[in-house]
Amino acid sequence: MSTVISYQNAPDLAPDDYIVIGLATCFIKEDGEVHQVEVVEPIPSAALEALLKGIPTSYKLARATTLASVLDGDTLVLPEGFPESAQFGDEFVPRIFASARTYKRRETSKSLIPLGTTYTDLKYSIERKRVLNASRVVTKEDNVKQHSHTHKVL
């Protein structure tokens, strides 16, 4: 008799559920300087399909694995083949659960990268930098001027 382990916040998921983890190059802005960081993030099935069609991405690699290999109880485990300097993205656990559900719903996506393999033939580009802590400041100059007749009944 085998014991079924379930995650407290995701009882519909099992440790052997398929997921894809990516290593992304991102940037953090501090004191006017921009620093490069490597971030481990889950890749949902729809995003994976788009990445494999050749769109430019900040992902260097994508690894197909299982939930248990990345999430041991409440502890995050750095996947094999990822640099020690890489850090897990914000809200990693809820995002990994959401990502795993996308592969359960779209079984055909599991065949794109076989379980246990790493895909590195992505169109890697950091031309458009992903700044993680960017804040948008809206100013009065951002308002769009409307034509004088816009709200008039003619």
Secondary structure, DSSP 8 states (H G I E B T S, - for coil): ------BTTBTT--TT-EEEEEEEEEEEEETTEEEEEEEEEE--HHHHHHHHTT--BSEEEEEEEEHHHHEETTEE---TTS-TT-EE-TTHHHHHHHHHHHHHH-GGGGGTS-TT-EE----B--SS--BTT------GGGS----TTTT---
